[in-house]
Amino acid sequence: MNSSDIDLFPSSKTIALSTNASLKALDREEKKKLSFANQSICVRLSDNNGRQVCSWQVPRKRLVNSYIQTLIARSPAWNANNKCVISYLKENGSGSVILPADYRANCKPHPSSYYIALQTTRRVPDALNDEKYLGDSKFVISDVPRFTQNGKHEVTKEDIRSWVVFGLEEEDSDMQLKKKNVAQLDCSLEKCRKEIEKTATKPIYDKKGKIMKGKI
């Protein structure tokens, strides 16, 4: 190979083509980011019975608690007497919990949708300031048998309490809904634990994309 074959000084045309290719790649990347930021995320609001009352299509770039709170405040379901704050979003179907810091990164567009989990903040009244306060509520159960059906054991107050609690869990609709929500949250917590375990074993990359090695 002769020295004349080596292009030490690229022509202006070669430089222009390289520059244009780089600009096009940057333009494509910018369009991808813009498209991702403008994706519509379906956010839903339900009442205490789990029925949907409102639904919004929120751009990903505006998917923050402050903006969602504004939408709720403008909705017909809003009650100014209830001081509610948004705790998290829960994916419809899977029940996965998305925390506020992860809304923009982890929420998925259609067909996925997310229910808003509200936390009611209430001020507990001080009984000492209530002149008519008479004490805790009580109720009386009449005709309680002294012994169990087989007659071998005497019925105790712990037995009666267990019977009342069991009846509430089996028959009360609010209690059943809360049990269902707790079960879904338990599943989400288990998924979070598994994700944390996976994250601990994932490699860490430096700015150049190389795996970092060493001990902490």
Solvent accessible surface area in square Angstrom, and as a share of the most:
residue,aa,sasa,rsa
1,M,195,0.87
2,N,104,0.54
3,S,98,0.63
4,S,99,0.64
5,D,93,0.48
6,I,92,0.47
7,D,102,0.53
8,L,130,0.65
9,F,177,0.74
10,P,66,0.41
11,S,60,0.38
12,S,93,0.60
13,K,149,0.63
14,T,71,0.41
15,I,99,0.50
16,A,48,0.38
17,L,111,0.55
18,S,67,0.43
19,T,65,0.38
20,N,73,0.37
21,A,60,0.47
22,S,60,0.39
23,L,104,0.52
24,K,126,0.53
25,A,47,0.37
26,L,121,0.60
27,D,70,0.36
28,R,141,0.51
29,E,84,0.38
30,E,107,0.48
31,K,126,0.53
32,K,135,0.57
33,K,119,0.50
34,L,107,0.53
35,S,69,0.45
36,F,97,0.40
37,A,29,0.22
38,N,68,0.35
39,Q,58,0.26
40,S,55,0.36
41,I,0,0.00
42,C,12,0.07
43,V,0,0.00
44,R,59,0.22
45,L,8,0.04
46,S,36,0.24
47,D,50,0.26
48,N,137,0.70
49,N,87,0.45
50,G,45,0.43
51,R,148,0.54
52,Q,82,0.37
53,V,65,0.37
54,C,18,0.10
55,S,53,0.34
56,W,49,0.17
57,Q,114,0.51
58,V,2,0.01
59,P,40,0.25
60,R,7,0.03
61,K,100,0.43
62,R,116,0.42
63,L,1,0.00
64,V,53,0.31
65,N,42,0.21
66,S,84,0.54
67,Y,51,0.20
68,I,0,0.00
69,Q,47,0.21
70,T,51,0.30
71,L,23,0.11
72,I,3,0.01
73,A,49,0.38
74,R,188,0.68
75,S,13,0.09
76,P,129,0.81
77,A,47,0.37
78,W,77,0.27
79,N,69,0.35
80,A,68,0.53
81,N,130,0.67
82,N,68,0.35
83,K,132,0.56
84,C,21,0.13
85,V,71,0.41
86,I,15,0.07
87,S,35,0.22
88,Y,46,0.17
89,L,0,0.00
90,K,41,0.17
91,E,23,0.11
92,N,82,0.42
93,G,78,0.75
94,S,60,0.39
95,G,6,0.06
96,S,25,0.16
97,V,34,0.19
98,I,20,0.10
99,L,100,0.50
100,P,56,0.36
101,A,99,0.77
102,D,53,0.28
103,Y,1,0.00
104,R,116,0.42
105,A,73,0.57
106,N,79,0.41
107,C,2,0.01
108,K,101,0.43
109,P,48,0.30
110,H,162,0.72
111,P,116,0.73
112,S,22,0.15
113,S,6,0.04
114,Y,1,0.00
115,Y,50,0.19
116,I,12,0.06
117,A,22,0.17
118,L,65,0.33
119,Q,103,0.46
120,T,66,0.38
121,T,65,0.38
122,R,203,0.74
123,R,231,0.84
124,V,129,0.74
125,P,120,0.75
126,D,77,0.40
127,A,42,0.33
128,L,165,0.82
129,N,120,0.62
130,D,75,0.39
131,E,175,0.79
132,K,174,0.74
133,Y,110,0.42
134,L,180,0.89
135,G,36,0.35
136,D,121,0.63
137,S,116,0.75
138,K,184,0.78
139,F,149,0.62
140,V,141,0.81
141,I,64,0.32
142,S,85,0.55
143,D,145,0.75
144,V,60,0.34
145,P,87,0.55
146,R,170,0.62
147,F,95,0.40
148,T,50,0.29
149,Q,198,0.88
150,N,96,0.49
151,G,46,0.44
152,K,158,0.67
153,H,115,0.51
154,E,97,0.43
155,V,36,0.21
156,T,63,0.37
157,K,158,0.67
158,E,103,0.46
159,D,67,0.35
160,I,51,0.26
161,R,168,0.61
162,S,68,0.44
163,W,166,0.58
164,V,42,0.24
165,V,57,0.33
166,F,125,0.52
167,G,30,0.29
168,L,84,0.42
169,E,61,0.27
170,E,84,0.38
171,E,143,0.64
172,D,56,0.29
173,S,83,0.53
174,D,74,0.38
175,M,68,0.30
176,Q,83,0.37
177,L,52,0.26
178,K,120,0.51
179,K,98,0.42
180,K,122,0.52
181,N,55,0.28
182,V,85,0.49
183,A,54,0.42
184,Q,57,0.25
185,L,60,0.30
186,D,78,0.40
187,C,77,0.46
188,S,5,0.03
189,L,92,0.46
190,E,76,0.34
191,K,96,0.41
192,C,59,0.35
193,R,128,0.47
194,K,110,0.47
195,E,92,0.41
196,I,120,0.61
197,E,116,0.52
198,K,112,0.47
199,T,85,0.50
200,A,86,0.67
201,T,116,0.68
202,K,118,0.50
203,P,70,0.44
204,I,116,0.59
205,Y,126,0.48
206,D,58,0.30
207,K,211,0.89
208,K,174,0.74
209,G,49,0.47
210,K,135,0.57
211,I,94,0.48
212,M,111,0.50
213,K,191,0.81
214,G,73,0.70
215,K,206,0.87
216,I,224,1.14
